[in-house]
């Protein structure tokens, strides 16, 4: 499970970096920046759903912090 979360974080950071690259290179004149940011949002939502499902199925446990 930790590996899946780490991969998701790497994808999110990579997508954010590519959006910054496209923003600087294209000066905001193309749709590549928007597409990269939309992909980042999609990866973030996917990670959130993955964590919820893993918690529900018992793959991860709450830490017990109150």
PDB file of N, H, CA, C and O in Angstrom:
ATOM      1  N   UNK A   1       0.821  -1.197   0.000  1.00  0.00           N
ATOM      2  CA  UNK A   1       0.000   0.000   0.000  1.00  0.00           C
ATOM      3  C   UNK A   1       0.862   1.256   0.000  1.00  0.00           C
ATOM      4  O   UNK A   1       0.549   2.244  -0.664  1.00  0.00           O
ATOM      5  N   UNK A   2       1.966   1.197   0.768  1.00  0.00           N
ATOM      6  H   UNK A   2       2.220   0.395   1.308  1.00  0.00           H
ATOM      7  CA  UNK A   2       2.853   2.360   0.826  1.00  0.00           C
ATOM      8  C   UNK A   2       3.458   2.653  -0.541  1.00  0.00           C
ATOM      9  O   UNK A   2       3.680   3.810  -0.898  1.00  0.00           O
ATOM     10  N   UNK A   3       3.720   1.599  -1.296  1.00  0.00           N
ATOM     11  H   UNK A   3       3.539   0.659  -1.006  1.00  0.00           H
ATOM     12  CA  UNK A   3       4.299   1.777  -2.634  1.00  0.00           C
ATOM     13  C   UNK A   3       3.304   2.469  -3.559  1.00  0.00           C
ATOM     14  O   UNK A   3       3.690   3.348  -4.329  1.00  0.00           O
ATOM     15  N   UNK A   4       2.031   2.087  -3.498  1.00  0.00           N
ATOM     16  H   UNK A   4       1.717   1.373  -2.872  1.00  0.00           H
ATOM     17  CA  UNK A   4       1.015   2.720  -4.332  1.00  0.00           C
ATOM     18  C   UNK A   4       0.856   4.203  -3.996  1.00  0.00           C
ATOM     19  O   UNK A   4       0.716   5.035  -4.892  1.00  0.00           O
ATOM     20  N   UNK A   5       0.878   4.525  -2.718  1.00  0.00           N
ATOM     21  H   UNK A   5       0.992   3.849  -1.990  1.00  0.00           H
ATOM     22  CA  UNK A   5       0.760   5.926  -2.305  1.00  0.00           C
ATOM     23  C   UNK A   5       1.983   6.710  -2.764  1.00  0.00           C
ATOM     24  O   UNK A   5       1.854   7.844  -3.226  1.00  0.00           O
ATOM     25  N   UNK A   6       3.163   6.120  -2.642  1.00  0.00           N
ATOM     26  H   UNK A   6       3.268   5.199  -2.267  1.00  0.00           H
ATOM     27  CA  UNK A   6       4.383   6.797  -3.078  1.00  0.00           C
ATOM     28  C   UNK A   6       4.364   7.040  -4.589  1.00  0.00           C
ATOM     29  O   UNK A   6       4.754   8.112  -5.053  1.00  0.00           O
ATOM     30  N   UNK A   7       3.911   6.052  -5.349  1.00  0.00           N
ATOM     31  H   UNK A   7       3.594   5.181  -4.972  1.00  0.00           H
ATOM     32  CA  UNK A   7       3.809   6.206  -6.808  1.00  0.00           C
ATOM     33  C   UNK A   7       2.816   7.305  -7.156  1.00  0.00           C
ATOM     34  O   UNK A   7       3.065   8.104  -8.060  1.00  0.00           O
ATOM     35  N   UNK A   8       1.695   7.351  -6.448  1.00  0.00           N
ATOM     36  H   UNK A   8       1.493   6.702  -5.714  1.00  0.00           H
ATOM     37  CA  UNK A   8       0.690   8.390  -6.703  1.00  0.00           C
ATOM     38  C   UNK A   8       1.260   9.769  -6.409  1.00  0.00           C
ATOM     39  O   UNK A   8       1.027  10.705  -7.173  1.00  0.00           O
ATOM     40  N   UNK A   9       2.004   9.911  -5.318  1.00  0.00           N
ATOM     41  H   UNK A   9       2.194   9.150  -4.697  1.00  0.00           H
ATOM     42  CA  UNK A   9       2.619  11.202  -5.007  1.00  0.00           C
ATOM     43  C   UNK A   9       3.635  11.600  -6.066  1.00  0.00           C
ATOM     44  O   UNK A   9       3.717  12.773  -6.430  1.00  0.00           O
ATOM     45  N   UNK A  10       4.403  10.651  -6.563  1.00  0.00           N
ATOM     46  H   UNK A  10       4.336   9.698  -6.267  1.00  0.00           H
ATOM     47  CA  UNK A  10       5.374  10.941  -7.618  1.00  0.00           C
ATOM     48  C   UNK A  10       4.662  11.397  -8.888  1.00  0.00           C
ATOM     49  O   UNK A  10       5.114  12.331  -9.550  1.00  0.00           O
ATOM     50  N   UNK A  11       3.559  10.749  -9.230  1.00  0.00           N
ATOM     51  H   UNK A  11       3.191   9.990  -8.692  1.00  0.00           H
ATOM     52  CA  UNK A  11       2.783  11.157 -10.403  1.00  0.00           C
ATOM     53  C   UNK A  11       2.207  12.561 -10.232  1.00  0.00           C
ATOM     54  O   UNK A  11       2.206  13.352 -11.175  1.00  0.00           O
ATOM     55  N   UNK A  12       1.721  12.869  -9.038  1.00  0.00           N
ATOM     56  H   UNK A  12       1.722  12.227  -8.272  1.00  0.00           H
ATOM     57  CA  UNK A  12       1.154  14.193  -8.768  1.00  0.00           C
ATOM     58  C   UNK A  12       2.235  15.265  -8.892  1.00  0.00           C
ATOM     59  O   UNK A  12       2.021  16.293  -9.535  1.00  0.00           O
ATOM     60  N   UNK A  13       3.382  15.030  -8.283  1.00  0.00           N
ATOM     61  H   UNK A  13       3.556  14.196  -7.761  1.00  0.00           H
ATOM     62  CA  UNK A  13       4.478  16.004  -8.348  1.00  0.00           C
ATOM     63  C   UNK A  13       4.998  16.123  -9.782  1.00  0.00           C
ATOM     64  O   UNK A  13       5.314  17.224 -10.232  1.00  0.00           O
ATOM     65  N   UNK A  14       5.091  15.006 -10.500  1.00  0.00           N
ATOM     66  H   UNK A  14       4.835  14.111 -10.134  1.00  0.00           H
ATOM     67  CA  UNK A  14       5.541  15.048 -11.892  1.00  0.00           C
ATOM     68  C   UNK A  14       4.594  15.832 -12.781  1.00  0.00           C
ATOM     69  O   UNK A  14       5.033  16.591 -13.646  1.00  0.00           O
ATOM     70  N   UNK A  15       3.312  15.653 -12.576  1.00  0.00           N
ATOM     71  H   UNK A  15       2.955  15.036 -11.873  1.00  0.00           H
ATOM     72  CA  UNK A  15       2.329  16.382 -13.354  1.00  0.00           C
ATOM     73  C   UNK A  15       2.376  17.875 -13.041  1.00  0.00           C
ATOM     74  O   UNK A  15       2.237  18.710 -13.935  1.00  0.00           O
ATOM     75  N   UNK A  16       2.571  18.199 -11.778  1.00  0.00           N
ATOM     76  H   UNK A  16       2.684  17.521 -11.052  1.00  0.00           H
ATOM     77  CA  UNK A  16       2.694  19.600 -11.391  1.00  0.00           C
ATOM     78  C   UNK A  16       3.950  20.220 -12.012  1.00  0.00           C
ATOM     79  O   UNK A  16       3.920  21.365 -12.464  1.00  0.00           O
ATOM     80  N   UNK A  17       5.038  19.474 -12.033  1.00  0.00           N
ATOM     81  H   UNK A  17       5.063  18.544 -11.665  1.00  0.00           H
ATOM     82  CA  UNK A  17       6.262  19.961 -12.657  1.00  0.00           C
ATOM     83  C   UNK A  17       6.119  20.157 -14.154  1.00  0.00           C
ATOM     84  O   UNK A  17       6.628  21.130 -14.711  1.00  0.00           O
ATOM     85  N   UNK A  18       5.423  19.229 -14.809  1.00  0.00           N
ATOM     86  H   UNK A  18       5.009  18.439 -14.356  1.00  0.00           H
ATOM     87  CA  UNK A  18       5.227  19.385 -16.250  1.00  0.00           C
ATOM     88  C   UNK A  18       4.319  20.571 -16.556  1.00  0.00           C
ATOM     89  O   UNK A  18       4.501  21.243 -17.571  1.00  0.00           O
ATOM     90  N   UNK A  19       3.348  20.833 -15.692  1.00  0.00           N
ATOM     91  H   UNK A  19       3.200  20.287 -14.868  1.00  0.00           H
ATOM     92  CA  UNK A  19       2.498  22.016 -15.887  1.00  0.00           C
ATOM     93  C   UNK A  19       3.320  23.291 -15.764  1.00  0.00           C
ATOM     94  O   UNK A  19       3.129  24.230 -16.537  1.00  0.00           O
ATOM     95  N   UNK A  20       4.227  23.330 -14.806  1.00  0.00           N
ATOM     96  H   UNK A  20       4.382  22.568 -14.178  1.00  0.00           H
ATOM     97  CA  UNK A  20       5.099  24.495 -14.667  1.00  0.00           C
ATOM     98  C   UNK A  20       6.001  24.649 -15.886  1.00  0.00           C
ATOM     99  O   UNK A  20       6.218  25.760 -16.369  1.00  0.00           O
ATOM    100  N   UNK A  21       6.522  23.533 -16.377  1.00  0.00           N
ATOM    101  H   UNK A  21       6.346  22.630 -15.985  1.00  0.00           H
ATOM    102  CA  UNK A  21       7.375  23.564 -17.569  1.00  0.00           C
ATOM    103  C   UNK A  21       6.609  24.109 -18.776  1.00  0.00           C
ATOM    104  O   UNK A  21       7.107  24.977 -19.493  1.00  0.00           O
ATOM    105  N   UNK A  22       5.394  23.594 -18.997  1.00  0.00           N
ATOM    106  H   UNK A  22       4.989  22.888 -18.415  1.00  0.00           H
ATOM    107  CA  UNK A  22       4.594  24.050 -20.134  1.00  0.00           C
ATOM    108  C   UNK A  22       4.186  25.510 -19.972  1.00  0.00           C
ATOM    109  O   UNK A  22       4.113  26.246 -20.956  1.00  0.00           O
ATOM    110  N   UNK A  23       3.920  25.935 -18.738  1.00  0.00           N
ATOM    111  H   UNK A  23       3.980  25.338 -17.938  1.00  0.00           H
ATOM    112  CA  UNK A  23       3.548  27.323 -18.495  1.00  0.00           C
ATOM    113  C   UNK A  23       4.703  28.260 -18.848  1.00  0.00           C
ATOM    114  O   UNK A  23       4.496  29.307 -19.461  1.00  0.00           O
ATOM    115  N   UNK A  24       5.911  27.879 -18.460  1.00  0.00           N
ATOM    116  H   UNK A  24       6.080  27.029 -17.962  1.00  0.00           H
ATOM    117  CA  UNK A  24       7.078  28.721 -18.744  1.00  0.00           C
ATOM    118  C   UNK A  24       7.451  28.680 -20.224  1.00  0.00           C
ATOM    119  O   UNK A  24       7.838  29.697 -20.800  1.00  0.00           O
ATOM    120  N   UNK A  25       7.337  27.523 -20.825  1.00  0.00           N
ATOM    121  H   UNK A  25       7.023  26.697 -20.357  1.00  0.00           H
ATOM    122  CA  UNK A  25       7.762  27.366 -22.213  1.00  0.00           C
ATOM    123  C   UNK A  25       6.766  27.986 -23.193  1.00  0.00           C
ATOM    124  O   UNK A  25       7.169  28.687 -24.121  1.00  0.00           O
ATOM    125  N   UNK A  26       5.483  27.737 -22.997  1.00  0.00           N
ATOM    126  H   UNK A  26       5.156  27.167 -22.244  1.00  0.00           H
ATOM    127  CA  UNK A  26       4.456  28.190 -23.942  1.00  0.00           C
ATOM    128  C   UNK A  26       3.895  29.563 -23.592  1.00  0.00           C
ATOM    129  O   UNK A  26       3.101  30.114 -24.356  1.00  0.00           O
ATOM    130  N   UNK A  27       4.289  30.123 -22.458  1.00  0.00           N
ATOM    131  H   UNK A  27       4.934  29.675 -21.837  1.00  0.00           H
ATOM    132  CA  UNK A  27       3.792  31.422 -22.002  1.00  0.00           C
ATOM    133  C   UNK A  27       2.271  31.445 -21.869  1.00  0.00           C
ATOM    134  O   UNK A  27       1.638  32.478 -22.086  1.00  0.00           O
ATOM    135  N   UNK A  28       1.694  30.305 -21.513  1.00  0.00           N
ATOM    136  H   UNK A  28       2.208  29.466 -21.336  1.00  0.00           H
ATOM    137  CA  UNK A  28       0.253  30.237 -21.308  1.00  0.00           C
ATOM    138  C   UNK A  28      -0.556  30.199 -22.580  1.00  0.00           C
ATOM    139  O   UNK A  28      -1.777  30.357 -22.541  1.00  0.00           O
ATOM    140  N   UNK A  29       0.106  29.988 -23.726  1.00  0.00           N
ATOM    141  H   UNK A  29       1.098  29.860 -23.757  1.00  0.00           H
ATOM    142  CA  UNK A  29      -0.592  30.032 -25.000  1.00  0.00           C
ATOM    143  C   UNK A  29      -1.123  28.698 -25.484  1.00  0.00           C
ATOM    144  O   UNK A  29      -1.735  28.634 -26.550  1.00  0.00           O
ATOM    145  N   UNK A  30      -0.907  27.634 -24.731  1.00  0.00           N
ATOM    146  H   UNK A  30      -0.410  27.686 -23.865  1.00  0.00           H
ATOM    147  CA  UNK A  30      -1.397  26.333 -25.191  1.00  0.00           C
ATOM    148  C   UNK A  30      -2.248  25.677 -24.111  1.00  0.00           C
ATOM    149  O   UNK A  30      -2.331  26.162 -22.982  1.00  0.00           O
ATOM    150  N   UNK A  31      -2.866  24.586 -24.472  1.00  0.00           N
ATOM    151  H   UNK A  31      -2.798  24.192 -25.389  1.00  0.00           H
ATOM    152  CA  UNK A  31      -3.735  23.863 -23.547  1.00  0.00           C
ATOM    153  C   UNK A  31      -2.961  22.804 -22.755  1.00  0.00           C
ATOM    154  O   UNK A  31      -3.543  22.114 -21.918  1.00  0.00           O
ATOM    155  N   UNK A  32      -1.660  22.672 -23.009  1.00  0.00           N
ATOM    156  H   UNK A  32      -1.187  23.233 -23.688  1.00  0.00           H
ATOM    157  CA  UNK A  32      -0.885  21.633 -22.326  1.00  0.00           C
ATOM    158  C   UNK A  32      -0.800  21.889 -20.830  1.00  0.00           C
ATOM    159  O   UNK A  32      -0.804  20.939 -20.046  1.00  0.00           O
ATOM    160  N   UNK A  33      -0.723  23.140 -20.418  1.00  0.00           N
ATOM    161  H   UNK A  33      -0.720  23.911 -21.055  1.00  0.00           H
ATOM    162  CA  UNK A  33      -0.678  23.461 -18.989  1.00  0.00           C
ATOM    163  C   UNK A  33      -1.980  23.055 -18.315  1.00  0.00           C
ATOM    164  O   UNK A  33      -1.968  22.450 -17.243  1.00  0.00           O
ATOM    165  N   UNK A  34      -3.083  23.383 -18.933  1.00  0.00           N
ATOM    166  H   UNK A  34      -3.093  23.875 -19.804  1.00  0.00           H
ATOM    167  CA  UNK A  34      -4.395  23.030 -18.373  1.00  0.00           C
ATOM    168  C   UNK A  34      -4.554  21.521 -18.297  1.00  0.00           C
ATOM    169  O   UNK A  34      -5.073  20.996 -17.311  1.00  0.00           O
ATOM    170  N   UNK A  35      -4.113  20.827 -19.326  1.00  0.00           N
ATOM    171  H   UNK A  35      -3.692  21.253 -20.127  1.00  0.00           H
ATOM    172  CA  UNK A  35      -4.207  19.370 -19.349  1.00  0.00           C
ATOM    173  C   UNK A  35      -3.358  18.743 -18.241  1.00  0.00           C
ATOM    174  O   UNK A  35      -3.793  17.797 -17.585  1.00  0.00           O
ATOM    175  N   UNK A  36      -2.148  19.268 -18.032  1.00  0.00           N
ATOM    176  H   UNK A  36      -1.795  20.037 -18.565  1.00  0.00           H
ATOM    177  CA  UNK A  36      -1.278  18.744 -16.979  1.00  0.00           C
ATOM    178  C   UNK A  36      -1.868  19.001 -15.599  1.00  0.00           C
ATOM    179  O   UNK A  36      -1.794  18.136 -14.726  1.00  0.00           O
ATOM    180  N   UNK A  37      -2.455  20.180 -15.389  1.00  0.00           N
ATOM    181  H   UNK A  37      -2.515  20.883 -16.098  1.00  0.00           H
ATOM    182  CA  UNK A  37      -3.074  20.470 -14.101  1.00  0.00           C
ATOM    183  C   UNK A  37      -4.328  19.631 -13.875  1.00  0.00           C
ATOM    184  O   UNK A  37      -4.600  19.207 -12.751  1.00  0.00           O
ATOM    185  N   UNK A  38      -5.086  19.391 -14.937  1.00  0.00           N
ATOM    186  H   UNK A  38      -4.864  19.735 -15.849  1.00  0.00           H
ATOM    187  CA  UNK A  38      -6.263  18.521 -14.822  1.00  0.00           C
ATOM    188  C   UNK A  38      -5.834  17.094 -14.485  1.00  0.00           C
ATOM    189  O   UNK A  38      -6.501  16.409 -13.710  1.00  0.00           O
ATOM    190  N   UNK A  39      -4.742  16.658 -15.055  1.00  0.00           N
ATOM    191  H   UNK A  39      -4.200  17.215 -15.684  1.00  0.00           H
ATOM    192  CA  UNK A  39      -4.213  15.325 -14.751  1.00  0.00           C
ATOM    193  C   UNK A  39      -3.783  15.250 -13.284  1.00  0.00           C
ATOM    194  O   UNK A  39      -3.987  14.231 -12.624  1.00  0.00           O
ATOM    195  N   UNK A  40      -3.193  16.323 -12.783  1.00  0.00           N
ATOM    196  H   UNK A  40      -3.027  17.151 -13.319  1.00  0.00           H
ATOM    197  CA  UNK A  40      -2.788  16.361 -11.377  1.00  0.00           C
ATOM    198  C   UNK A  40      -3.992  16.258 -10.458  1.00  0.00           C
ATOM    199  O   UNK A  40      -3.957  15.542  -9.457  1.00  0.00           O
ATOM    200  N   UNK A  41      -5.054  16.970 -10.796  1.00  0.00           N
ATOM    201  H   UNK A  41      -5.083  17.552 -11.608  1.00  0.00           H
ATOM    202  CA  UNK A  41      -6.275  16.890  -9.990  1.00  0.00           C
ATOM    203  C   UNK A  41      -6.850  15.474 -10.048  1.00  0.00           C
ATOM    204  O   UNK A  41      -7.315  14.945  -9.039  1.00  0.00           O
ATOM    205  N   UNK A  42      -6.815  14.876 -11.216  1.00  0.00           N
ATOM    206  H   UNK A  42      -6.437  15.306 -12.036  1.00  0.00           H
ATOM    207  CA  UNK A  42      -7.291  13.498 -11.352  1.00  0.00           C
ATOM    208  C   UNK A  42      -6.481  12.522 -10.509  1.00  0.00           C
ATOM    209  O   UNK A  42      -7.049  11.644  -9.860  1.00  0.00           O
ATOM    210  N   UNK A  43      -5.151  12.667 -10.514  1.00  0.00           N
ATOM    211  H   UNK A  43      -4.689  13.380 -11.042  1.00  0.00           H
ATOM    212  CA  UNK A  43      -4.303  11.811  -9.684  1.00  0.00           C
ATOM    213  C   UNK A  43      -4.585  12.027  -8.201  1.00  0.00           C
ATOM    214  O   UNK A  43      -4.578  11.071  -7.427  1.00  0.00           O
ATOM    215  N   UNK A  44      -4.831  13.266  -7.800  1.00  0.00           N
ATOM    216  H   UNK A  44      -4.836  14.043  -8.429  1.00  0.00           H
ATOM    217  CA  UNK A  44      -5.120  13.562  -6.394  1.00  0.00           C
ATOM    218  C   UNK A  44      -6.438  12.930  -5.962  1.00  0.00           C
ATOM    219  O   UNK A  44      -6.532  12.357  -4.877  1.00  0.00           O
ATOM    220  N   UNK A  45      -7.444  13.035  -6.806  1.00  0.00           N
ATOM    221  H   UNK A  45      -7.367  13.500  -7.688  1.00  0.00           H
ATOM    222  CA  UNK A  45      -8.740  12.418  -6.486  1.00  0.00           C
ATOM    223  C   UNK A  45      -8.599  10.896  -6.443  1.00  0.00           C
ATOM    224  O   UNK A  45      -9.163  10.244  -5.564  1.00  0.00           O
ATOM    225  N   UNK A  46      -7.857  10.338  -7.380  1.00  0.00           N
ATOM    226  H   UNK A  46      -7.399  10.868  -8.094  1.00  0.00           H
ATOM    227  CA  UNK A  46      -7.627   8.895  -7.395  1.00  0.00           C
ATOM    228  C   UNK A  46      -6.913   8.443  -6.128  1.00  0.00           C
ATOM    229  O   UNK A  46      -7.261   7.404  -5.567  1.00  0.00           O
ATOM    230  N   UNK A  47      -5.920   9.205  -5.666  1.00  0.00           N
ATOM    231  H   UNK A  47      -5.638  10.049  -6.122  1.00  0.00           H
ATOM    232  CA  UNK A  47      -5.217   8.864  -4.427  1.00  0.00           C
ATOM    233  C   UNK A  47      -6.163   8.917  -3.239  1.00  0.00           C
ATOM    234  O   UNK A  47      -6.124   8.038  -2.379  1.00  0.00           O
ATOM    235  N   UNK A  48      -7.008   9.930  -3.180  1.00  0.00           N
ATOM    236  H   UNK A  48      -7.040  10.645  -3.878  1.00  0.00           H
ATOM    237  CA  UNK A  48      -7.966  10.058  -2.087  1.00  0.00           C
ATOM    238  C   UNK A  48      -8.926   8.863  -2.062  1.00  0.00           C
ATOM    239  O   UNK A  48      -9.183   8.293  -1.001  1.00  0.00           O
ATOM    240  N   UNK A  49      -9.448   8.492  -3.220  1.00  0.00           N
ATOM    241  H   UNK A  49      -9.239   8.955  -4.081  1.00  0.00           H
ATOM    242  CA  UNK A  49     -10.360   7.349  -3.301  1.00  0.00           C
ATOM    243  C   UNK A  49      -9.634   6.055  -2.933  1.00  0.00           C
ATOM    244  O   UNK A  49     -10.195   5.198  -2.251  1.00  0.00           O
ATOM    245  N   UNK A  50      -8.394   5.917  -3.382  1.00  0.00           N
ATOM    246  H   UNK A  50      -7.938   6.613  -3.936  1.00  0.00           H
ATOM    247  CA  UNK A  50      -7.604   4.731  -3.052  1.00  0.00           C
ATOM    248  C   UNK A  50      -7.411   4.605  -1.543  1.00  0.00           C
ATOM    249  O   UNK A  50      -7.515   3.508  -0.994  1.00  0.00           O
ATOM    250  N   UNK A  51      -7.135   5.710  -0.878  1.00  0.00           N
ATOM    251  H   UNK A  51      -7.051   6.601  -1.324  1.00  0.00           H
ATOM    252  CA  UNK A  51      -6.953   5.671   0.573  1.00  0.00           C
ATOM    253  C   UNK A  51      -8.269   5.329   1.272  1.00  0.00           C
ATOM    254  O   UNK A  51      -8.276   4.567   2.239  1.00  0.00           O
ATOM    255  N   UNK A  52      -9.376   5.885   0.793  1.00  0.00           N
ATOM    256  H   UNK A  52      -9.370   6.505   0.008  1.00  0.00           H
ATOM    257  CA  UNK A  52     -10.679   5.562   1.395  1.00  0.00           C
ATOM    258  C   UNK A  52     -11.023   4.081   1.228  1.00  0.00           C
ATOM    259  O   UNK A  52     -11.482   3.438   2.171  1.00  0.00           O
ATOM    260  N   UNK A  53     -10.799   3.543   0.030  1.00  0.00           N
ATOM    261  H   UNK A  53     -10.426   4.066  -0.736  1.00  0.00           H
ATOM    262  CA  UNK A  53     -11.099   2.126  -0.227  1.00  0.00           C
ATOM    263  C   UNK A  53     -10.182   1.231   0.592  1.00  0.00           C
ATOM    264  O   UNK A  53     -10.635   0.233   1.152  1.00  0.00           O
ATOM    265  N   UNK A  54      -8.906   1.569   0.672  1.00  0.00           N
ATOM    266  H   UNK A  54      -8.538   2.379   0.217  1.00  0.00           H
ATOM    267  CA  UNK A  54      -7.962   0.763   1.442  1.00  0.00           C
ATOM    268  C   UNK A  54      -8.323   0.766   2.923  1.00  0.00           C
ATOM    269  O   UNK A  54      -8.179  -0.253   3.600  1.00  0.00           O
ATOM    270  N   UNK A  55      -8.785   1.887   3.423  1.00  0.00           N
ATOM    271  H   UNK A  55      -8.902   2.714   2.874  1.00  0.00           H
ATOM    272  CA  UNK A  55      -9.221   1.953   4.815  1.00  0.00           C
ATOM    273  C   UNK A  55     -10.463   1.092   5.027  1.00  0.00           C
ATOM    274  O   UNK A  55     -10.567   0.367   6.016  1.00  0.00           O
ATOM    275  N   UNK A  56     -11.382   1.180   4.105  1.00  0.00           N
ATOM    276  H   UNK A  56     -11.297   1.769   3.302  1.00  0.00           H
ATOM    277  CA  UNK A  56     -12.633   0.414   4.217  1.00  0.00           C
ATOM    278  C   UNK A  56     -12.386  -1.089   4.160  1.00  0.00           C
ATOM    279  O   UNK A  56     -13.043  -1.855   4.865  1.00  0.00           O
ATOM    280  N   UNK A  57     -11.429  -1.518   3.314  1.00  0.00           N
ATOM    281  H   UNK A  57     -10.895  -0.896   2.741  1.00  0.00           H
ATOM    282  CA  UNK A  57     -11.127  -2.942   3.171  1.00  0.00           C
ATOM    283  C   UNK A  57     -10.160  -3.454   4.234  1.00  0.00           C
ATOM    284  O   UNK A  57      -9.916  -4.658   4.320  1.00  0.00           O
ATOM    285  N   UNK A  58      -9.613  -2.555   5.041  1.00  0.00           N
ATOM    286  H   UNK A  58      -9.811  -1.578   4.971  1.00  0.00           H
ATOM    287  CA  UNK A  58      -8.735  -2.966   6.127  1.00  0.00           C
ATOM    288  C   UNK A  58      -7.271  -3.073   5.745  1.00  0.00           C
ATOM    289  O   UNK A  58      -6.477  -3.607   6.520  1.00  0.00           O
ATOM    290  N   UNK A  59      -6.889  -2.581   4.571  1.00  0.00           N
ATOM    291  H   UNK A  59      -7.534  -2.147   3.942  1.00  0.00           H
ATOM    292  CA  UNK A  59      -5.483  -2.628   4.171  1.00  0.00           C
ATOM    293  C   UNK A  59      -4.636  -1.641   4.963  1.00  0.00           C
ATOM    294  O   UNK A  59      -3.440  -1.859   5.157  1.00  0.00           O
ATOM    295  N   UNK A  60      -5.252  -0.562   5.416  1.00  0.00           N
ATOM    296  H   UNK A  60      -6.223  -0.385   5.258  1.00  0.00           H
ATOM    297  CA  UNK A  60      -4.563   0.403   6.273  1.00  0.00           C
ATOM    298  C   UNK A  60      -5.397   0.603   7.526  1.00  0.00           C
ATOM    299  O   UNK A  60      -6.618   0.451   7.499  1.00  0.00           O
ATOM    300  N   UNK A  61      -4.744   0.942   8.614  1.00  0.00           N
ATOM    301  H   UNK A  61      -3.751   1.066   8.636  1.00  0.00           H
ATOM    302  CA  UNK A  61      -5.420   1.119   9.875  1.00  0.00           C
ATOM    303  C   UNK A  61      -5.206   2.552  10.362  1.00  0.00           C
ATOM    304  O   UNK A  61      -4.148   3.134  10.123  1.00  0.00           O
ATOM    305  N   UNK A  62      -6.196   3.121  11.038  1.00  0.00           N
ATOM    306  H   UNK A  62      -7.055   2.648  11.232  1.00  0.00           H
ATOM    307  CA  UNK A  62      -5.991   4.440  11.633  1.00  0.00           C
ATOM    308  C   UNK A  62      -4.909   4.370  12.714  1.00  0.00           C
ATOM    309  O   UNK A  62      -4.693   3.323  13.326  1.00  0.00           O
ATOM    310  N   UNK A  63      -4.236   5.497  12.937  1.00  0.00           N
ATOM    311  H   UNK A  63      -4.411   6.347  12.440  1.00  0.00           H
ATOM    312  CA  UNK A  63      -3.139   5.512  13.895  1.00  0.00           C
ATOM    313  C   UNK A  63      -3.620   5.639  15.334  1.00  0.00           C
ATOM    314  O   UNK A  63      -2.857   5.365  16.261  1.00  0.00           O
ATOM    315  N   UNK A  64      -4.847   6.040  15.538  1.00  0.00           N
ATOM    316  H   UNK A  64      -5.467   6.262  14.786  1.00  0.00           H
ATOM    317  CA  UNK A  64      -5.375   6.148  16.894  1.00  0.00           C
ATOM    318  C   UNK A  64      -5.105   7.486  17.546  1.00  0.00           C
ATOM    319  O   UNK A  64      -5.282   7.625  18.756  1.00  0.00           O
ATOM    320  N   UNK A  65      -4.680   8.475  16.776  1.00  0.00           N
ATOM    321  H   UNK A  65      -4.536   8.362  15.793  1.00  0.00           H
ATOM    322  CA  UNK A  65      -4.463   9.806  17.344  1.00  0.00           C
ATOM    323  C   UNK A  65      -5.804  10.454  17.641  1.00  0.00           C
ATOM    324  O   UNK A  65      -6.720  10.404  16.821  1.00  0.00           O
ATOM    325  N   UNK A  66      -5.915  11.053  18.796  1.00  0.00           N
ATOM    326  H   UNK A  66      -5.171  11.094  19.462  1.00  0.00           H
ATOM    327  CA  UNK A  66      -7.189  11.679  19.180  1.00  0.00           C
ATOM    328  C   UNK A  66      -6.996  13.143  19.404  1.00  0.00           C
ATOM    329  O   UNK A  66      -7.950  13.848  19.734  1.00  0.00           O
TER     330      UNK A  66
END
